[in-house]
Amino acid sequence: MKLFRDLLANNEGATAIEYGLIAALVAVAAIGAMTSLGTSLGNTFNNVSGEMDSASPTA
């Protein structure tokens, strides 16, 4: 009986799982933010490149 009480009182595994879930959530949020930022940044560079290509040189 004491063994079962000790196993139920042990919270180390639950804490490790919680930290793992938090780390996974942070990673998913970071990947989503970086993907969105990367797409936006790529579009900005493409727009600047297009404007530079269509600009007439002044001589």
Rosetta blueprint (number, residue, H / E / L):
1 M L
2 K H
3 L H
4 F H
5 R H
6 D H
7 L H
8 L H
9 A H
10 N L
11 N L
12 E H
13 G H
14 A H
15 T H
16 A H
17 I H
18 E H
19 Y H
20 G H
21 L H
22 I H
23 A H
24 A H
25 L H
26 V H
27 A H
28 V H
29 A H
30 A H
31 I H
32 G H
33 A H
34 M H
35 T H
36 S H
37 L H
38 G H
39 T H
40 S H
41 L H
42 G H
43 N H
44 T H
45 F H
46 N H
47 N H
48 V H
49 S H
50 G H
51 E H
52 M H
53 D H
54 S H
55 A L
56 S L
57 P L
58 T L
59 A L
